[in-house]
Amino acid sequence: MNIQKSDHNSPVLSALNDPAIVRYRHWRMLKDKITRHAMTVGGISVIFAILLIFFYLLYVVFPLLVPASMQQSGQFVMPAGDAGKTLHIATEEKSQIAVRFTDQGRTIFFKTKDGSVIANHPLPLPTGVKITSFASSDASSRVVAFGLSDGKVLVVRHSYEITYPKDEAVITPRLEYPLGETPIVIDEKGNAVLQLALQIGEKANTLIAVTADHRLVIAGLIKQVSFIDESVTTEKTGGELALDPKDELSHLLLDKEQQTLYAVDSTGQLWHLDVADKTKPHVIEKLPVVEKGNKVTSLVFLASDISLLVGDNQGRITQWFPVRNKNNLMLLSKVREFHDQTAPITAIAVEERRKGFAAADNTGTVGIYHATAQRTLLVESVAKSSIAQLTMSPRADHMLAEDDKGQVHVMEVKNRHPEVSWASLWGKVWYESYPEPAYIWQSSSASNDFEPKFSLTPLAFGTFKAAFYAMLIAVPLSILGAVYTAYFMSSRMRRIVKPSIEVMEALPTVILGFLAGLWLAPVVELNLPGVFMLFLFMPLGTLTFAYVWKNLPESITYRVPEGWQAALLIPCILFCAWLAFFLSPHIEGWFFGGDMRHWLTHELGIGFDQRNALVVGIAMGLAVIPNIFSIAEDAIFSVPKHLTVGSLALGATPWQTMIRVVLLTASPGIFSALMIGMGRAVGETMIVLMATGNTPVLDFSIFQGLRTLSANIAVEMPESELHSTHYRVLFLAGFVLFMFTFFFNTLAEIIRQRLRRKYSSL
């Protein structure tokens, strides 16, 4: 066998070895290599950017997960131990100075660092009079009162002046007497004050006492300013309530509104009294707050004076607050319980600005809790003996505990975000003044007594609700439009329609939101029957047009070029829209009494909000349609022609070819289009922000508004305090949105790859 050798001198090889061709070939290979590496770097950069976003969100959110901690920063012997037994201790804002009130009428200010005494003031008590009771107002007022054996009460306020003589803060404690240095007469009969409650306000002051002769005595002091000479006079009103000698009331508490009084008797019953009218106090209800045989050992208000915390001799702490019943009466209800301590509760200290509190028992153990989140944050042993007094600093970063051996323990507390828990974020929470547990997002209020509510459930629900209604409108229009455009429409008409729809994608969503909120929402409200008739008339009109067109003579139908029939459908659609809105007021008058909104509300019990999910669905549907249409149309149009031609050649109709060949082959692309549209709908911000009432409600009704995670972040992030719980919860909402989109995109990619492998053999 002869083998011919290649002719190295052939013209073709000579041309390929031409230096210019060789340089061009090398340059092209270099460009390919650069492009390949650039695409690799670009892909890795995208992944790195996504990971960077993920870890940054996690970095901001992570402090919400850090548990509370407590460590002892100081311990010393009780300052001025010879001044008597401690009745109350408290600290100032910076936790540098504390005050101790004693049963001998002494006020001792001391440093929390080492217990050194700063000042030791005697109270201006009358000679021969003894202190028989003590009470403190809410912590923010810094007011305390001493009940005396002669039926009088001395009211004292401890305050702190901060000066900067040498560029260093110097805190100077002092005592003030809001009602004067002379004790106020609360019982004209001169009986000893055994129990005491008080509230001091700007204009009204109330003192309530249980006297030794078994009477509940109320004294109201109202300041009045003369309009003539601006002189101030005090008007005193009062009343009393006779008590049974068996009813030994203790732990009196008066709320800041000076209208409700709580007391506990020896049987463990809680008395709920109305003292709004100081001359006619009356009992609203009596109810047991501890199990039979147990005793109430502590009773305090939670911050804002709405909730009561009841501690008993079994280490149990229960929270109670008034709830409106079916008869419109505000009655106390047990809301939640904490039982992480087993010894009798000796003291409860509440935080001034949050719904947190600390509880001490007679074994020296202290537990830190948060009421709303129903969290037990920490339970640790602080002392080796029973703790008699416990207080938390105004910033809740320090705690002072005095045991029965005269030792003061200073604890540094780190508890930045106690109000965040899985239950408070995703579960129903029973908030104060609410009739039942609910999912609520309300991060701020004008009231200082406001309790932040950080439930992400209504926001996540609103996100999916908006996406659902948007996809409900966008998917049929975009997918069916893509099928017709790619498969049935003439190429010339396709070159007009496809770019026109894709141009809609460039329309700013803020414009769509603006139009939806200010124009579309009122139009929908005024023509509600017409809007719903559109969903009926459009399909019926299209089917009617198709039926009529099919039965027209061929001499007419053949005059229209193949693929241009859709152009003739435009007048039909416009006519259907006009007919729906023309009939809208007549339908509303015939069937809904002239007002469909009123009929929905009063006949069906369905509330109607002008900016609702229907408006969002229409506006967001129009925003999502271009994305889904463009990708789906490209996927359908890219199906190889030999598949469609072969199917038609084998006798299949165009529709059979479309359904059984084209759609199956293009299904990965169509599914990708749907998921991209879904992602766009889930992450949409401006349309939802402007076209809804932006209310975080948990209602699937199409006539109610909503708030999405993205819109909530856009609205509240600018006003949130840096590194606050609100700030971090907003980042948590962004993290949840990130995980939602990551999960669905990953799932979509898995399904798309399976569809591609399944139908790649076609």
Phi, psi and omega in degrees: 000132181268132177245122180276133177275149180293143178271104183290350180257018180291155181300325183293314180293326178295321179292321180292330181270008177298135183305322180295318179293320179297317179297319179297318180295319177295319179296320179293319177296323177295318178296320178298319180293317179297316180297317180299315180291323179297318178294323177296314178297319179298315179297316179295323179296321178296315178298318179296319179296319179295317178296323179296317176298316181300312184287330177292317176300317179295324179296319180285325184280332188306320179303337176295336183266352182288126181288162178289152178220157182212132177220148183283126179253353179187154176207132182204166178288143182308125182298142178051058183297336180279001182275359176115179181285140181287128174263331184195141172231152180203160179236162176271182189304316185271000178061028178264332182232139176236164180231147179229125175257135185243167181283358175260010177078031179248147176238116184245121172263133182214160179279135180284348181287315185225358179084007180292138185283130177265317181207149179225100186254132170276144178277149181283072180267144177298151181294136177081003181260138180251155175277120182250347179201165181213148177209151175235145176278191178297151189300327183292333181279337179059035182252135175230164181217146178245122173274136188248165184287348180257016177083016180247166181224133175251124182256131184228143174236131174262129182226169187219127179256129180253125177235163182230072183292322181231047180061018175235139182289127177242121183260123181246114180280154177203161178253142176231157180235093186301328181250016179098159182283346177274128180303145181272134177282120178252332177237111181297337181279350176079020178283153181294143178272110184270326177225151188213143172217149181205159170214131180247120179244185181289323182241327184242139177229143181225131175238132180230134184222150168255121185265169183293338179264026173062055174229144172261110187253134182239133176233119178252129181243116183245124178276133178234133182253128180287136178284346184272301183246008179058025175285151184252127176236154181245123178259127183254126175235157181191168178199179181209163181225121181288137181246149173288137179305336178284339182274089179272094183283143177215172176052053178292138177222131177242130183285167184294334177283352178060038181236340185232133179240138175239143178212158179238136177260180186291342180271001181086015177269140177263126178266129178247109186243146175260117180239025179300318173266105187297339181273342183225068177289145178212154182275126177277314182199159171231132180213146178286136180245356174227160178293154183301131182096344178268167182232149174278122181255344180204142178216118180220160172275141166283163181309137181087357173061031175259315182265148173253140172250124183245119175256143182235182184279004175256005181083011182267140176236125180241149178249133180230143168207160183291137177230136181286127181266188183295334179269014177067027177256140178271105181241150183291141178226142175281123187259311182206167185220145176235129182218052179265355173246146186249345181267161180304135178285126181257335181202145175232127177244128183256153175282145182288325192242001179222173180268035178258162178202163176235145181230137179244149178237181186278008172257002181088010180269141178236132175245140177249130187226163168231125189290305187297314179286351182051053182244136167263105189277325186195138172225113184221155175277127182253319182230166179268358179223180184298140178265122183267324182230141181214136177214152176244145180290160180303328179271359179060028179253355176221156180217137178245131179230131177247123180269174185282001175260008176084018178258137177254126181250122178258121184244133173267125186248131173244107186207075190283321188227065183286339185282357182257123175211169178300321181292319182287335180275323189237347182255172175285136181235137178268100181274158179300139179072006175263143183288340183199167177298146183205163173269113185227133166244116176204098191273343184210163180200165179281345183272140177287340180272009185293144177250112181301142181234114189243047178280121178275352183300310179295332179286316176296320178297316179297325178298311180289328178295313179297317180295322181297310182291326177294315179290330178299326179271322188282322188297308180299316182294315185287316182291312179295323176295321178294320178298313182293317183295317185282331190247326187250334186283149177293151183298325180293316179292325178298323180293344176265315187289311186299310178298326180297317179290323180292332176296328178300333180294334181277353181291125181300136181293336178295328177291317178297318178296319178298313179294321181293320182284320187262339181243307186293317183301313176296324179296316179297319181296319182282338183233046185299314177298323180296324179296316179289329177291335175301318180292343177264317185288324183299307178296318181296319179295320179295316179295322178295317179298318180296320180295315180295318181297321181295328185263004175287156177299146181297334178297335179269313185293328181288345178288338179268124181300150180299129179094358179255007183296332181297331179297327179287345181281342183299312177300325179296317180295317178298321179295319178298318178296316179297319181295320180298314181285332176292320182278348186305307181295328179290317177297320180295322178287323183286318190249341187236020177065023178086356181210100183291326179297315178297321180294318179297319184287314188267333180267319182255350181071025180256115179291151181233125175246133185302315178264097190232186183294333178296315178296318179296318180299317180293312183293313180290329175299318178294328179286330184273332184308313182301320179298309183293316183299312186297313182290317180295320180295319177297320180295318180289318182292335183275359177298129183307138184293331182294335177290314181291318180295318179297320179296316179294324180293333179276002174104002179286147177283164177304320180291320176298320177297318180297312187286317190265346181239301188293309183296322179294317180293323182271001186302321176301317179292321179295318179296320176299319178299318180296318182289325176294319176297320178297317178297322178295319181291320181293322183269359182297138184241302192292321180296314180295322182295323187261339187257002178237170174288353179057037180255126181281075181252151182257078184216122182279358182301139179288346182263003180252154179282187182197172171219132182262167179300314182293318179295323179295319177297316181297323183283317193259342181300319181297334184259000182278144178285136183301129177067010176283172177298319178301315180300314183287328177291326175295320175294326175296321176298319176295322178295319178296317178297319177300315181291324176302307184294322178296317181296311183291324178293321177295315178299319179296320180294321178297314180294321181297318179294322178294319177295321180296317179293325184291320186252011180288341182278354180290000000 
